[in-house]
Amino acid sequence: MRLCVFQGTFNPIHQAHLDMAEYVLKNYGFDRIIFIPAFRPVHKDCDPALAPHRYKMVELAINQNPQFEISDIEYKNDRKSYTYYTILELYDKYKIDDKIYFIIGTDAFKNLDKWFEAKELKKLLKFIVFKRGDEKITSDYDYIESDMQFEDVSSTDIRERVYKGKSIKGLVPEKVEEYINENGLYKT
């Protein structure tokens, strides 16, 4: 199986996340892309009460694509979301051809050496890096650079827009927008 992982806080998942995953699916020939919402993100402050909401929003956002799957692997373990442990569990669960691929932006990719068990991740993963503009990437990690044009959308901006009462139409899938509104998320 050719497997790609998209792990993140997804607070909330937005259209650029989905566009990246669709691009990877179309251009790199994976059997499946697994979205893994971080239960307790290690490198970001995130209200733990939002964890089930973040999971549900990812579920709503990807349910139209049969090659997209959501995993609760980090929720079941009830620990900080260390990529290393998650990837080891995926290797145990699936029969992988070659390596697991991992979708990542340049901001996170530049800080990989600070991740837990970074040297081991070098052996386990091949990264698909999405860069902003003309950023230069140099690394000894196994990676390929995506050619997809950068979409300037951020979860932070979406949360701020909701907080200020501004529209997020088109920035998130319609079902995610409805979920945010119905549950009063990001109002405080």
C-alpha positions, 0 to 999 in steps of 0.5 A: 500500500502507498500511504500518505499521512496528513497530521496536524492540529486542524484548528479548524481544517480549512480548504487549503488543507484539502487542496493540498491533500487532493493535489498529493492524491492526484500527483503522487498516486497514493492508495490512501491519505490518512488525516490524523488530528493531533489530540494534544499537539506538542508544539502548539497551544490548543484548548483540550476541550476543542479536541473532539470538535477538531476531530469532527470537523476533519471528519466532516471535511473529508467524507466526500473522498473515499481515498481520504480517511480519518484516524483516531490513533492519537485520541485512543492513546490519550498522550501528547501527539508525538509523530514518531509513535503514531508512525510506528503504529501505522507501520504495524497496522498497514502493509506499506510499500516503501515508506510512509509519506508525510504532508508538511509545510516549510515552517514545520519542515524547517524545525524537524530536527527539534521533533521527538526522535527526529533521527528515527523519523528520517528512516521512517518517512518521506516528506512532501513539502509545501512551500510558501513562495520562493522559499529555499529548502535544504535538508538531509531528510528524504523529501520532495517539494510540491509544485502546488501554488501556495494558498494563503489560508491559516487556521489562526486567521479563520479563528480570528475571523469567526471571533470578529464575526466575519465570514469564513465562507469559502475558507472552510468546507460548508459543513465545517462552517455550519459545525463551527456556527452550530457549536459556537466555536472560536467566539471567545 
